[in-house]
């Protein structure tokens, strides 16, 4: 019995198919090695370094590799830092919902109601084009829009709706939310449109022939089939909003402090260990969010 | 489908959405033509190209200092070019590897994708700490460059993966078994199939790197890239010269997009002509 199996193993080891498979695998390994090494050296290692340094000792202008939990204790006992976690989570939830609410009807229109392929592509391209322009310019463009002498106030006053300029529009949490919603909406519209456009037309026709109303069709067919798009969009928006600091820094007038802003200001004053602690907290939050989302959808299958 | 007023309602909504997307940029473009005395808001005192001239330093000295974009622009372009080359090569190699099934492809896939997911401020911080620890000076062509590749390589990889998924290897094998040399096969068969993907991967890498900001912030060292030079001016009072710069940089991105579109169109029409010839024969 044993001798037979060994014989067979020897036979298959020499077979051209197995040889070729081995060669292919070696080739795949060689092709992947540079990319994987690059990612480990310049992404994984830096992230591990953040965790490591969060336990270093912070002196006035430097960090020393003497391990301590002092930075963690200071972070956890500071109301500024803890409230930054709260602000980050609040802004994240609001922007996520806003991009979904603002973006879904647009995706529905482009994906379901526009039948002409060329028009469909043109509309999608029109949504994506702002993504190609400078991020910082898009952020700063909200200032002349929302300021007390900005376009919105000007128009509202001309129309006689208000007689005093609204001051809450700029340098407030509101401007940060509006700015982020505009900037990240594209990442919601794109994946959802893609999923809706993929829905088989005959399925919707069948439902209609059977007397289903539009609402039923939407609830029973379109919504469930667009869910992977929503999740993929939510992942994109989440990781970008959670790691944000530039929008808050330029539009909130220092009123909104996200974890990203804490990191930037701590690095600015050479408090590397505190920055690292904030970095680890942010990493934990983002990992939790992505893990949760990936439980719902397999990213690799959707892409 | 009894959609009734639903379709027009959604159409109007989509139009408002586009206005929401483009409105700020339109306002910005209008205000970039503000006159010298006007501020970064309405009303327009007088239409002029003053702030464009100011940007290029061809106006008489003014109280507003010139935007420090000259050297930064050159650095950003070189950096974007380096990033484009490296990430397109890495992305193509990795996607080619994924054509064979191998153990551990799942974790490797997510490792690569993580590069575009992980917030810039985190890897930036990590890289800065790492370079401090290792005693390496931070520089745009070093620490910032490797992070730019970490960010753009996943995009190139995904684009190429999509191309390879549609690439039937038997076409290549047929060419080889008909006695066509490997070099010819690559030029006539493999390259034409891959070219649109490579072009898209390059476009992604270039524009993402050119505009990259959060990864660069902690890793750039003393010499700034273009987005950082711009960001530096945000903390002080802003002037319409930033708006003028915004218009120009947006036009630059559009030019890239148009060049990409033209190359793509020319390429696909050539392929269409080629297949037309085959049909005629």
Interface residues (C-beta under 8 A of the other chain):
Chain A: X24 X25 X27 X28 X29 X31 X32 X34 X35 X36 X38 X39 X40 X41 X42 X43 X44 X45 X46 X47 X48 X49 X50 X53 X102 X103 X105 X106 X108 X109 X110 X113 X123 X126 X127 X129 X130 X132 X133 X134 X135 X136 X137 X138 X140 X141 X142 X143 X144 X145 X147 X149 X150 X151 X154 X182 X185 X186 X204 X208 X213 X214 X217 X235 X239 X240 X242 X243 X244 X245 X246 X249 X250 X260 X263 X264 X267 X272 X275 X276 X279 X282 X283 X286 X290 X299 X300 X303
Chain B: X1 X2 X3 X6 X7 X10 X11 X13 X14 X17 X18 X20 X21 X22 X23 X24 X25 X27 X28 X31 X39 X40 X41 X42 X90 X91 X93 X94 X96 X97 X98 X99 X100 X102 X106 X108 X109 X110 X111 X112 X113 X114 X115 X117 X118 X119 X120 X121 X122 X123 X125 X126 X127 X128 X129 X130 X132 X133 X146 X147 X149 X150 X153 X157 X158 X161 X162 X207 X211 X213 X214 X217 X218 X227 X230 X231 X234 X238 X242 X243 X245 X246 X249 X250 X253 X254 X256 X257
